Amino acid sequence: MAKVLDFFKDSYVEVTEKVTWPTWSQLQNHAVIVLVASIIIALVVFAMDKVSSNVLELLYGINS
């Protein structure tokens, strides 16, 4: 049980004293980067889906 308590104490000290947390502006900048990257990836996947759908419709002569 002592090892478990030591683990939690050490974890708390590490999180409160040794970890460097980003500033609010850094956090906002990184969030914007993630949002933009997510939108770009979603658009690429959407385009790939539409192209493959159109190719398959052309090959098989069916409409979805």
All heavy atoms as TSV, in Angstrom:
chain	resi	resn	atom	element	x	y	z
A	1	MET	N	N	0.820	-1.192	0.000
A	1	MET	CA	C	0.000	0.000	0.000
A	1	MET	C	C	0.869	1.264	0.000
A	1	MET	O	O	0.495	2.279	-0.574
A	1	MET	CB	C	-0.919	-0.029	1.229
A	1	MET	CG	C	-1.911	1.075	1.279
A	1	MET	SD	S	-3.082	0.898	-0.061
A	1	MET	CE	C	-4.140	2.250	0.242
A	2	ALA	N	N	2.033	1.182	0.616
A	2	ALA	CA	C	2.925	2.340	0.681
A	2	ALA	C	C	3.432	2.701	-0.715
A	2	ALA	O	O	3.605	3.876	-1.034
A	2	ALA	CB	C	4.093	2.049	1.615
A	3	LYS	N	N	3.656	1.686	-1.543
A	3	LYS	CA	C	4.126	1.949	-2.907
A	3	LYS	C	C	3.065	2.694	-3.710
A	3	LYS	O	O	3.385	3.575	-4.516
A	3	LYS	CB	C	4.485	0.640	-3.611
A	3	LYS	CG	C	5.758	0.013	-3.131
A	3	LYS	CD	C	6.096	-1.216	-3.945
A	3	LYS	CE	C	7.398	-1.822	-3.511
A	3	LYS	NZ	N	7.779	-2.979	-4.345
A	4	VAL	N	N	1.819	2.357	-3.494
A	4	VAL	CA	C	0.731	3.021	-4.210
A	4	VAL	C	C	0.649	4.485	-3.783
A	4	VAL	O	O	0.526	5.394	-4.621
A	4	VAL	CB	C	-0.612	2.297	-3.965
A	4	VAL	CG1	C	-1.769	3.069	-4.566
A	4	VAL	CG2	C	-0.560	0.885	-4.523
A	5	LEU	N	N	0.742	4.748	-2.488
A	5	LEU	CA	C	0.706	6.126	-2.006
A	5	LEU	C	C	1.907	6.924	-2.504
A	5	LEU	O	O	1.776	8.086	-2.893
A	5	LEU	CB	C	0.655	6.152	-0.479
A	5	LEU	CG	C	-0.663	5.697	0.139
A	5	LEU	CD1	C	-0.552	5.670	1.659
A	5	LEU	CD2	C	-1.802	6.587	-0.290
A	6	ASP	N	N	3.087	6.295	-2.523
A	6	ASP	CA	C	4.274	6.964	-3.056
A	6	ASP	C	C	4.093	7.292	-4.533
A	6	ASP	O	O	4.508	8.363	-4.991
A	6	ASP	CB	C	5.518	6.088	-2.876
A	6	ASP	CG	C	6.005	6.070	-1.435
A	6	ASP	OD1	O	5.635	6.988	-0.680
A	6	ASP	OD2	O	6.760	5.131	-1.088
A	7	PHE	N	N	3.485	6.386	-5.259
A	7	PHE	CA	C	3.236	6.634	-6.674
A	7	PHE	C	C	2.358	7.866	-6.866
A	7	PHE	O	O	2.652	8.736	-7.687
A	7	PHE	CB	C	2.582	5.403	-7.324
A	7	PHE	CG	C	2.091	5.663	-8.713
A	7	PHE	CD1	C	2.979	5.712	-9.779
A	7	PHE	CD2	C	0.743	5.877	-8.966
A	7	PHE	CE1	C	2.533	5.962	-11.071
A	7	PHE	CE2	C	0.287	6.131	-10.251
A	7	PHE	CZ	C	1.192	6.169	-11.304
A	8	PHE	N	N	1.271	7.955	-6.103
A	8	PHE	CA	C	0.373	9.101	-6.225
A	8	PHE	C	C	1.048	10.399	-5.772
A	8	PHE	O	O	0.875	11.448	-6.382
A	8	PHE	CB	C	-0.932	8.871	-5.460
A	8	PHE	CG	C	-1.877	7.946	-6.177
A	8	PHE	CD1	C	-2.183	6.704	-5.663
A	8	PHE	CD2	C	-2.456	8.322	-7.377
A	8	PHE	CE1	C	-3.047	5.855	-6.321
A	8	PHE	CE2	C	-3.319	7.488	-8.047
A	8	PHE	CZ	C	-3.612	6.248	-7.519
A	9	LYS	N	N	1.833	10.345	-4.728
A	9	LYS	CA	C	2.562	11.533	-4.269
A	9	LYS	C	C	3.556	11.989	-5.333
A	9	LYS	O	O	3.648	13.178	-5.642
A	9	LYS	CB	C	3.290	11.244	-2.966
A	9	LYS	CG	C	2.378	11.142	-1.760
A	9	LYS	CD	C	3.168	10.785	-0.512
A	9	LYS	CE	C	2.242	10.514	0.661
A	9	LYS	NZ	N	2.987	10.079	1.855
A	10	ASP	N	N	4.316	11.058	-5.880
A	10	ASP	CA	C	5.293	11.394	-6.919
A	10	ASP	C	C	4.601	11.924	-8.171
A	10	ASP	O	O	5.097	12.853	-8.813
A	10	ASP	CB	C	6.146	10.177	-7.267
A	10	ASP	CG	C	7.093	9.776	-6.140
A	10	ASP	OD1	O	7.349	10.619	-5.254
A	10	ASP	OD2	O	7.569	8.619	-6.159
A	11	SER	N	N	3.474	11.340	-8.520
A	11	SER	CA	C	2.725	11.817	-9.689
A	11	SER	C	C	2.246	13.242	-9.472
A	11	SER	O	O	2.340	14.080	-10.373
A	11	SER	CB	C	1.531	10.908	-9.964
A	11	SER	OG	O	1.970	9.622	-10.278
A	12	TYR	N	N	1.751	13.534	-8.282
A	12	TYR	CA	C	1.272	14.877	-7.977
A	12	TYR	C	C	2.416	15.891	-8.050
A	12	TYR	O	O	2.273	16.964	-8.637
A	12	TYR	CB	C	0.620	14.904	-6.597
A	12	TYR	CG	C	0.155	16.272	-6.190
A	12	TYR	CD1	C	-1.016	16.811	-6.712
A	12	TYR	CD2	C	0.904	17.054	-5.318
A	12	TYR	CE1	C	-1.447	18.077	-6.367
A	12	TYR	CE2	C	0.489	18.327	-4.961
A	12	TYR	CZ	C	-0.682	18.837	-5.494
A	12	TYR	OH	O	-1.094	20.089	-5.153
A	13	VAL	N	N	3.552	15.552	-7.483
A	13	VAL	CA	C	4.709	16.452	-7.510
A	13	VAL	C	C	5.155	16.683	-8.949
A	13	VAL	O	O	5.465	17.810	-9.345
A	13	VAL	CB	C	5.864	15.879	-6.658
A	13	VAL	CG1	C	7.154	16.632	-6.912
A	13	VAL	CG2	C	5.501	15.917	-5.183
A	14	GLU	N	N	5.169	15.644	-9.742
A	14	GLU	CA	C	5.594	15.790	-11.132
A	14	GLU	C	C	4.648	16.698	-11.912
A	14	GLU	O	O	5.084	17.572	-12.658
A	14	GLU	CB	C	5.684	14.423	-11.804
A	14	GLU	CG	C	6.234	14.487	-13.202
A	14	GLU	CD	C	6.509	13.116	-13.794
A	14	GLU	OE1	O	6.499	12.118	-13.056
A	14	GLU	OE2	O	6.733	13.070	-15.012
A	15	VAL	N	N	3.362	16.510	-11.743
A	15	VAL	CA	C	2.382	17.308	-12.485
A	15	VAL	C	C	2.383	18.764	-12.024
A	15	VAL	O	O	2.242	19.678	-12.831
A	15	VAL	CB	C	0.969	16.687	-12.347
A	15	VAL	CG1	C	-0.104	17.642	-12.828
A	15	VAL	CG2	C	0.896	15.383	-13.113
A	16	THR	N	N	2.566	19.001	-10.730
A	16	THR	CA	C	2.479	20.378	-10.222
A	16	THR	C	C	3.795	21.138	-10.304
A	16	THR	O	O	3.786	22.364	-10.412
A	16	THR	CB	C	1.995	20.388	-8.757
A	16	THR	OG1	O	2.870	19.581	-7.966
A	16	THR	CG2	C	0.571	19.880	-8.666
A	17	GLU	N	N	4.930	20.453	-10.271
A	17	GLU	CA	C	6.205	21.159	-10.202
A	17	GLU	C	C	7.121	20.949	-11.402
A	17	GLU	O	O	7.922	21.822	-11.714
A	17	GLU	CB	C	6.949	20.754	-8.927
A	17	GLU	CG	C	6.210	21.141	-7.660
A	17	GLU	CD	C	6.891	20.658	-6.401
A	17	GLU	OE1	O	8.039	20.173	-6.492
A	17	GLU	OE2	O	6.281	20.747	-5.321
A	18	LYS	N	N	7.041	19.817	-12.064
A	18	LYS	CA	C	8.010	19.512	-13.108
A	18	LYS	C	C	7.475	19.667	-14.523
A	18	LYS	O	O	8.254	19.808	-15.459
A	18	LYS	CB	C	8.542	18.085	-12.923
A	18	LYS	CG	C	9.292	17.886	-11.625
A	18	LYS	CD	C	9.812	16.482	-11.487
A	18	LYS	CE	C	10.543	16.301	-10.157
A	18	LYS	NZ	N	11.016	14.928	-9.998
A	19	VAL	N	N	6.171	19.652	-14.676
A	19	VAL	CA	C	5.575	19.755	-16.010
A	19	VAL	C	C	5.462	21.231	-16.372
A	19	VAL	O	O	5.060	22.054	-15.561
A	19	VAL	CB	C	4.179	19.093	-16.035
A	19	VAL	CG1	C	3.477	19.333	-17.359
A	19	VAL	CG2	C	4.299	17.606	-15.762
A	20	THR	N	N	5.840	21.553	-17.598
A	20	THR	CA	C	5.642	22.917	-18.072
A	20	THR	C	C	4.355	22.951	-18.880
A	20	THR	O	O	4.209	22.253	-19.880
A	20	THR	CB	C	6.808	23.391	-18.950
A	20	THR	OG1	O	6.983	22.484	-20.030
A	20	THR	CG2	C	8.092	23.464	-18.149
A	21	TRP	N	N	3.410	23.751	-18.427
A	21	TRP	CA	C	2.114	23.836	-19.070
A	21	TRP	C	C	2.132	24.964	-20.088
A	21	TRP	O	O	2.787	25.986	-19.882
A	21	TRP	CB	C	1.027	24.073	-18.029
A	21	TRP	CG	C	0.917	22.951	-17.054
A	21	TRP	CD1	C	1.479	22.879	-15.823
A	21	TRP	CD2	C	0.240	21.712	-17.261
A	21	TRP	NE1	N	1.189	21.683	-15.232
A	21	TRP	CE2	C	0.428	20.934	-16.099
A	21	TRP	CE3	C	-0.501	21.183	-18.299
A	21	TRP	CZ2	C	-0.104	19.665	-15.949
A	21	TRP	CZ3	C	-1.044	19.914	-18.151
A	21	TRP	CH2	C	-0.846	19.177	-16.998
A	22	PRO	N	N	1.409	24.818	-21.193
A	22	PRO	CA	C	1.376	25.896	-22.194
A	22	PRO	C	C	0.600	27.102	-21.679
A	22	PRO	O	O	-0.292	26.972	-20.839
A	22	PRO	CB	C	0.660	25.248	-23.387
A	22	PRO	CG	C	-0.169	24.173	-22.785
A	22	PRO	CD	C	0.593	23.670	-21.604
A	23	THR	N	N	0.950	28.250	-22.229
A	23	THR	CA	C	0.190	29.455	-21.887
A	23	THR	C	C	-1.147	29.410	-22.619
A	23	THR	O	O	-1.364	28.583	-23.517
A	23	THR	CB	C	0.956	30.722	-22.298
A	23	THR	OG1	O	1.087	30.727	-23.721
A	23	THR	CG2	C	2.313	30.786	-21.643
A	24	TRP	N	N	-2.049	30.323	-22.235
A	24	TRP	CA	C	-3.373	30.348	-22.847
A	24	TRP	C	C	-3.272	30.632	-24.343
A	24	TRP	O	O	-3.960	30.008	-25.147
A	24	TRP	CB	C	-4.250	31.373	-22.154
A	24	TRP	CG	C	-5.641	31.430	-22.701
A	24	TRP	CD1	C	-6.197	32.463	-23.382
A	24	TRP	CD2	C	-6.640	30.411	-22.657
A	24	TRP	NE1	N	-7.483	32.157	-23.752
A	24	TRP	CE2	C	-7.781	30.896	-23.315
A	24	TRP	CE3	C	-6.681	29.135	-22.115
A	24	TRP	CZ2	C	-8.940	30.151	-23.447
A	24	TRP	CZ3	C	-7.849	28.395	-22.253
A	24	TRP	CH2	C	-8.953	28.911	-22.908
A	25	SER	N	N	-2.388	31.543	-24.740
A	25	SER	CA	C	-2.260	31.863	-26.168
A	25	SER	C	C	-1.657	30.695	-26.948
A	25	SER	O	O	-2.055	30.432	-28.084
A	25	SER	CB	C	-1.423	33.126	-26.367
A	25	SER	OG	O	-0.107	32.920	-25.894
A	26	GLN	N	N	-0.705	29.987	-26.363
A	26	GLN	CA	C	-0.156	28.794	-27.024
A	26	GLN	C	C	-1.238	27.736	-27.200
A	26	GLN	O	O	-1.321	27.090	-28.245
A	26	GLN	CB	C	0.992	28.208	-26.199
A	26	GLN	CG	C	2.258	29.016	-26.205
A	26	GLN	CD	C	3.294	28.435	-25.267
A	26	GLN	OE1	O	2.959	27.822	-24.240
A	26	GLN	NE2	N	4.562	28.645	-25.598
A	27	LEU	N	N	-2.053	27.572	-26.186
A	27	LEU	CA	C	-3.138	26.590	-26.247
A	27	LEU	C	C	-4.125	26.939	-27.351
A	27	LEU	O	O	-4.551	26.071	-28.118
A	27	LEU	CB	C	-3.842	26.530	-24.893
A	27	LEU	CG	C	-4.841	25.412	-24.676
A	27	LEU	CD1	C	-4.141	24.065	-24.721
A	27	LEU	CD2	C	-5.526	25.595	-23.335
A	28	GLN	N	N	-4.463	28.219	-27.462
A	28	GLN	CA	C	-5.382	28.654	-28.511
A	28	GLN	C	C	-4.772	28.457	-29.899
A	28	GLN	O	O	-5.453	27.999	-30.822
A	28	GLN	CB	C	-5.746	30.124	-28.306
A	28	GLN	CG	C	-6.674	30.346	-27.152
A	28	GLN	CD	C	-6.949	31.813	-26.917
A	28	GLN	OE1	O	-6.088	32.658	-27.138
A	28	GLN	NE2	N	-8.159	32.124	-26.466
A	29	ASN	N	N	-3.494	28.794	-30.053
A	29	ASN	CA	C	-2.828	28.617	-31.346
A	29	ASN	C	C	-2.801	27.154	-31.764
A	29	ASN	O	O	-3.079	26.820	-32.919
A	29	ASN	CB	C	-1.399	29.165	-31.296
A	29	ASN	CG	C	-1.361	30.673	-31.242
A	29	ASN	OD1	O	-2.311	31.338	-31.642
A	29	ASN	ND2	N	-0.280	31.210	-30.720
A	30	HIS	N	N	-2.485	26.286	-30.829
A	30	HIS	CA	C	-2.445	24.854	-31.157
A	30	HIS	C	C	-3.835	24.306	-31.464
A	30	HIS	O	O	-3.994	23.430	-32.321
A	30	HIS	CB	C	-1.782	24.080	-30.024
A	30	HIS	CG	C	-0.323	24.387	-29.866
A	30	HIS	ND1	N	0.249	24.623	-28.663
A	30	HIS	CD2	C	0.667	24.517	-30.781
A	30	HIS	CE1	C	1.533	24.883	-28.825
A	30	HIS	NE2	N	1.815	24.822	-30.113
A	31	ALA	N	N	-4.842	24.816	-30.773
A	31	ALA	CA	C	-6.212	24.384	-31.048
A	31	ALA	C	C	-6.633	24.788	-32.456
A	31	ALA	O	O	-7.301	24.013	-33.165
A	31	ALA	CB	C	-7.167	24.966	-30.018
A	32	VAL	N	N	-6.242	25.975	-32.881
A	32	VAL	CA	C	-6.566	26.428	-34.242
A	32	VAL	C	C	-5.856	25.556	-35.272
A	32	VAL	O	O	-6.444	25.163	-36.286
A	32	VAL	CB	C	-6.196	27.920	-34.422
A	32	VAL	CG1	C	-6.247	28.330	-35.876
A	32	VAL	CG2	C	-7.114	28.780	-33.588
A	33	ILE	N	N	-4.610	25.213	-35.005
A	33	ILE	CA	C	-3.863	24.351	-35.925
A	33	ILE	C	C	-4.538	22.987	-36.056
A	33	ILE	O	O	-4.700	22.458	-37.159
A	33	ILE	CB	C	-2.400	24.194	-35.455
A	33	ILE	CG1	C	-1.667	25.520	-35.626
A	33	ILE	CG2	C	-1.692	23.079	-36.205
A	33	ILE	CD1	C	-0.301	25.567	-34.981
A	34	VAL	N	N	-4.964	22.419	-34.933
A	34	VAL	CA	C	-5.643	21.124	-34.957
A	34	VAL	C	C	-6.968	21.224	-35.704
A	34	VAL	O	O	-7.325	20.337	-36.492
A	34	VAL	CB	C	-5.855	20.593	-33.519
A	34	VAL	CG1	C	-6.796	19.412	-33.499
A	34	VAL	CG2	C	-4.530	20.236	-32.882
A	35	LEU	N	N	-7.708	22.312	-35.502
A	35	LEU	CA	C	-8.984	22.504	-36.188
A	35	LEU	C	C	-8.790	22.596	-37.698
A	35	LEU	O	O	-9.499	21.936	-38.462
A	35	LEU	CB	C	-9.676	23.760	-35.658
A	35	LEU	CG	C	-11.004	24.106	-36.303
A	35	LEU	CD1	C	-12.039	23.033	-35.973
A	35	LEU	CD2	C	-11.481	25.459	-35.827
A	36	VAL	N	N	-7.819	23.383	-38.123
A	36	VAL	CA	C	-7.558	23.543	-39.556
A	36	VAL	C	C	-7.102	22.219	-40.171
A	36	VAL	O	O	-7.578	21.824	-41.244
A	36	VAL	CB	C	-6.520	24.661	-39.791
A	36	VAL	CG1	C	-6.034	24.670	-41.230
A	36	VAL	CG2	C	-7.105	26.005	-39.413
A	37	ALA	N	N	-6.210	21.516	-39.493
A	37	ALA	CA	C	-5.744	20.225	-40.005
A	37	ALA	C	C	-6.899	19.230	-40.094
A	37	ALA	O	O	-6.994	18.471	-41.070
A	37	ALA	CB	C	-4.634	19.673	-39.106
A	38	SER	N	N	-7.789	19.230	-39.117
A	38	SER	CA	C	-8.941	18.321	-39.133
A	38	SER	C	C	-9.871	18.629	-40.298
A	38	SER	O	O	-10.378	17.707	-40.957
A	38	SER	CB	C	-9.717	18.414	-37.824
A	38	SER	OG	O	-8.916	18.027	-36.742
A	39	ILE	N	N	-10.089	19.903	-40.568
A	39	ILE	CA	C	-10.951	20.285	-41.690
A	39	ILE	C	C	-10.322	19.870	-43.011
A	39	ILE	O	O	-11.004	19.340	-43.895
A	39	ILE	CB	C	-11.246	21.798	-41.641
A	39	ILE	CG1	C	-12.164	22.108	-40.470
A	39	ILE	CG2	C	-11.859	22.284	-42.942
A	39	ILE	CD1	C	-12.354	23.578	-40.190
A	40	ILE	N	N	-9.016	20.089	-43.145
A	40	ILE	CA	C	-8.329	19.698	-44.386
A	40	ILE	C	C	-8.413	18.192	-44.595
A	40	ILE	O	O	-8.721	17.718	-45.704
A	40	ILE	CB	C	-6.869	20.187	-44.363
A	40	ILE	CG1	C	-6.827	21.701	-44.482
A	40	ILE	CG2	C	-6.055	19.540	-45.483
A	40	ILE	CD1	C	-5.456	22.314	-44.250
A	41	ILE	N	N	-8.164	17.420	-43.558
A	41	ILE	CA	C	-8.237	15.960	-43.674
A	41	ILE	C	C	-9.655	15.525	-44.015
A	41	ILE	O	O	-9.856	14.632	-44.846
A	41	ILE	CB	C	-7.733	15.292	-42.377
A	41	ILE	CG1	C	-6.231	15.516	-42.241
A	41	ILE	CG2	C	-8.060	13.805	-42.347
A	41	ILE	CD1	C	-5.659	15.113	-40.904
A	42	ALA	N	N	-10.661	16.142	-43.400
A	42	ALA	CA	C	-12.055	15.803	-43.699
A	42	ALA	C	C	-12.385	16.101	-45.155
A	42	ALA	O	O	-13.074	15.312	-45.819
A	42	ALA	CB	C	-12.996	16.566	-42.769
A	43	LEU	N	N	-11.891	17.218	-45.682
A	43	LEU	CA	C	-12.141	17.558	-47.086
A	43	LEU	C	C	-11.450	16.580	-48.031
A	43	LEU	O	O	-12.021	16.207	-49.065
A	43	LEU	CB	C	-11.687	18.994	-47.369
A	43	LEU	CG	C	-12.540	20.087	-46.735
A	43	LEU	CD1	C	-11.901	21.453	-46.944
A	43	LEU	CD2	C	-13.958	20.056	-47.278
A	44	VAL	N	N	-10.249	16.155	-47.682
A	44	VAL	CA	C	-9.541	15.173	-48.517
A	44	VAL	C	C	-10.302	13.849	-48.534
A	44	VAL	O	O	-10.492	13.242	-49.592
A	44	VAL	CB	C	-8.096	14.984	-48.021
A	44	VAL	CG1	C	-7.443	13.769	-48.658
A	44	VAL	CG2	C	-7.271	16.230	-48.287
A	45	VAL	N	N	-10.761	13.408	-47.372
A	45	VAL	CA	C	-11.522	12.157	-47.311
A	45	VAL	C	C	-12.827	12.290	-48.084
A	45	VAL	O	O	-13.237	11.372	-48.809
A	45	VAL	CB	C	-11.771	11.745	-45.840
A	45	VAL	CG1	C	-12.758	10.607	-45.752
A	45	VAL	CG2	C	-10.464	11.380	-45.171
A	46	PHE	N	N	-13.504	13.429	-47.962
A	46	PHE	CA	C	-14.746	13.666	-48.704
A	46	PHE	C	C	-14.498	13.615	-50.208
A	46	PHE	O	O	-15.255	12.983	-50.952
A	46	PHE	CB	C	-15.330	15.028	-48.308
A	46	PHE	CG	C	-16.558	15.398	-49.080
A	46	PHE	CD1	C	-17.778	14.792	-48.791
A	46	PHE	CD2	C	-16.495	16.339	-50.093
A	46	PHE	CE1	C	-18.915	15.132	-49.505
A	46	PHE	CE2	C	-17.620	16.673	-50.813
A	46	PHE	CZ	C	-18.842	16.080	-50.527
A	47	ALA	N	N	-13.412	14.258	-50.659
A	47	ALA	CA	C	-13.085	14.251	-52.091
A	47	ALA	C	C	-12.763	12.841	-52.576
A	47	ALA	O	O	-13.220	12.440	-53.656
A	47	ALA	CB	C	-11.916	15.192	-52.363
A	48	MET	N	N	-12.012	12.094	-51.790
A	48	MET	CA	C	-11.695	10.714	-52.177
A	48	MET	C	C	-12.961	9.872	-52.265
A	48	MET	O	O	-13.104	9.037	-53.170
A	48	MET	CB	C	-10.711	10.104	-51.179
A	48	MET	CG	C	-9.326	10.702	-51.256
A	48	MET	SD	S	-8.206	10.228	-49.922
A	48	MET	CE	C	-8.445	8.486	-49.772
A	49	ASP	N	N	-13.889	10.074	-51.340
A	49	ASP	CA	C	-15.146	9.342	-51.350
A	49	ASP	C	C	-15.962	9.679	-52.592
A	49	ASP	O	O	-16.503	8.782	-53.256
A	49	ASP	CB	C	-15.938	9.664	-50.089
A	49	ASP	CG	C	-17.268	8.934	-50.042
A	49	ASP	OD1	O	-17.268	7.699	-50.190
A	49	ASP	OD2	O	-18.305	9.612	-49.859
A	50	LYS	N	N	-16.054	10.959	-52.923
A	50	LYS	CA	C	-16.824	11.365	-54.100
A	50	LYS	C	C	-16.197	10.828	-55.383
A	50	LYS	O	O	-16.909	10.345	-56.270
A	50	LYS	CB	C	-16.922	12.896	-54.173
A	50	LYS	CG	C	-17.946	13.459	-53.255
A	50	LYS	CD	C	-19.307	12.925	-53.631
A	50	LYS	CE	C	-20.399	13.527	-52.811
A	50	LYS	NZ	N	-21.695	12.933	-53.111
A	51	VAL	N	N	-14.876	10.912	-55.502
A	51	VAL	CA	C	-14.200	10.419	-56.708
A	51	VAL	C	C	-14.400	8.924	-56.851
A	51	VAL	O	O	-14.746	8.430	-57.939
A	51	VAL	CB	C	-12.704	10.784	-56.675
A	51	VAL	CG1	C	-11.934	10.033	-57.738
A	51	VAL	CG2	C	-12.524	12.283	-56.846
A	52	SER	N	N	-14.204	8.177	-55.765
A	52	SER	CA	C	-14.368	6.727	-55.861
A	52	SER	C	C	-15.824	6.362	-56.164
A	52	SER	O	O	-16.093	5.426	-56.913
A	52	SER	CB	C	-13.894	6.037	-54.586
A	52	SER	OG	O	-14.691	6.407	-53.484
A	53	SER	N	N	-16.769	7.099	-55.591
A	53	SER	CA	C	-18.183	6.855	-55.867
A	53	SER	C	C	-18.493	7.099	-57.344
A	53	SER	O	O	-19.178	6.286	-57.987
A	53	SER	CB	C	-19.044	7.745	-54.991
A	53	SER	OG	O	-20.401	7.591	-55.299
A	54	ASN	N	N	-17.986	8.194	-57.883
A	54	ASN	CA	C	-18.223	8.492	-59.300
A	54	ASN	C	C	-17.567	7.475	-60.221
A	54	ASN	O	O	-18.146	7.086	-61.235
A	54	ASN	CB	C	-17.731	9.903	-59.632
A	54	ASN	CG	C	-18.608	10.970	-59.012
A	54	ASN	OD1	O	-19.750	10.720	-58.668
A	54	ASN	ND2	N	-18.051	12.149	-58.859
A	55	VAL	N	N	-16.387	7.025	-59.876
A	55	VAL	CA	C	-15.701	6.009	-60.694
A	55	VAL	C	C	-16.489	4.706	-60.672
A	55	VAL	O	O	-16.682	4.067	-61.722
A	55	VAL	CB	C	-14.254	5.803	-60.199
A	55	VAL	CG1	C	-13.634	4.564	-60.828
A	55	VAL	CG2	C	-13.410	7.032	-60.494
A	56	LEU	N	N	-16.965	4.297	-59.508
A	56	LEU	CA	C	-17.724	3.056	-59.423
A	56	LEU	C	C	-19.060	3.168	-60.156
A	56	LEU	O	O	-19.501	2.212	-60.808
A	56	LEU	CB	C	-17.956	2.673	-57.963
A	56	LEU	CG	C	-16.717	2.176	-57.225
A	56	LEU	CD1	C	-17.027	1.960	-55.753
A	56	LEU	CD2	C	-16.173	0.908	-57.851
A	57	GLU	N	N	-19.701	4.327	-60.070
A	57	GLU	CA	C	-20.944	4.519	-60.822
A	57	GLU	C	C	-20.678	4.444	-62.320
A	57	GLU	O	O	-21.481	3.884	-63.072
A	57	GLU	CB	C	-21.580	5.858	-60.463
A	57	GLU	CG	C	-22.242	5.885	-59.113
A	57	GLU	CD	C	-22.820	7.250	-58.768
A	57	GLU	OE1	O	-22.822	8.143	-59.647
A	57	GLU	OE2	O	-23.265	7.408	-57.621
A	58	LEU	N	N	-19.569	5.000	-62.751
A	58	LEU	CA	C	-19.211	4.956	-64.168
A	58	LEU	C	C	-18.921	3.521	-64.612
A	58	LEU	O	O	-19.368	3.077	-65.674
A	58	LEU	CB	C	-17.981	5.847	-64.426
A	58	LEU	CG	C	-17.477	5.923	-65.842
A	58	LEU	CD1	C	-18.508	6.612	-66.738
A	58	LEU	CD2	C	-16.155	6.665	-65.908
A	59	LEU	N	N	-18.200	2.778	-63.788
A	59	LEU	CA	C	-17.853	1.407	-64.132
A	59	LEU	C	C	-19.066	0.478	-64.144
A	59	LEU	O	O	-19.215	-0.375	-65.048
A	59	LEU	CB	C	-16.809	0.851	-63.168
A	59	LEU	CG	C	-15.394	1.406	-63.321
A	59	LEU	CD1	C	-14.513	0.861	-62.203
A	59	LEU	CD2	C	-14.819	1.034	-64.681
A	60	TYR	N	N	-19.918	0.599	-63.134
A	60	TYR	CA	C	-21.024	-0.336	-62.989
A	60	TYR	C	C	-22.339	0.211	-63.545
A	60	TYR	O	O	-23.331	-0.522	-63.607
A	60	TYR	CB	C	-21.215	-0.719	-61.521
A	60	TYR	CG	C	-20.064	-1.545	-61.001
A	60	TYR	CD1	C	-19.210	-1.046	-60.020
A	60	TYR	CD2	C	-19.824	-2.825	-61.486
A	60	TYR	CE1	C	-18.163	-1.796	-59.543
A	60	TYR	CE2	C	-18.779	-3.585	-61.012
A	60	TYR	CZ	C	-17.950	-3.058	-60.050
A	60	TYR	OH	O	-16.898	-3.799	-59.581
A	61	GLY	N	N	-22.382	1.448	-63.918
A	61	GLY	CA	C	-23.585	2.029	-64.501
A	61	GLY	C	C	-24.745	2.117	-63.550
A	61	GLY	O	O	-25.903	1.964	-63.959
A	62	ILE	N	N	-24.465	2.358	-62.292
A	62	ILE	CA	C	-25.542	2.471	-61.296
A	62	ILE	C	C	-25.502	3.868	-60.689
A	62	ILE	O	O	-24.492	4.568	-60.710
A	62	ILE	CB	C	-25.414	1.419	-60.185
A	62	ILE	CG1	C	-24.049	1.534	-59.475
A	62	ILE	CG2	C	-25.635	0.025	-60.719
A	62	ILE	CD1	C	-23.920	0.636	-58.268
A	63	ASN	N	N	-26.611	4.275	-60.135
A	63	ASN	CA	C	-26.694	5.557	-59.439
A	63	ASN	C	C	-27.073	5.310	-57.997
A	63	ASN	O	O	-27.950	4.489	-57.711
A	63	ASN	CB	C	-27.727	6.480	-60.096
A	63	ASN	CG	C	-27.303	6.885	-61.481
A	63	ASN	OD1	O	-26.133	7.081	-61.738
A	63	ASN	ND2	N	-28.261	6.984	-62.392
A	64	SER	N	N	-26.430	6.042	-57.115
A	64	SER	CA	C	-26.741	5.836	-55.689
A	64	SER	C	C	-27.780	6.808	-55.211
A	64	SER	O	O	-28.098	7.785	-55.792
A	64	SER	CB	C	-25.476	6.017	-54.839
A	64	SER	OG	O	-24.886	7.274	-55.052
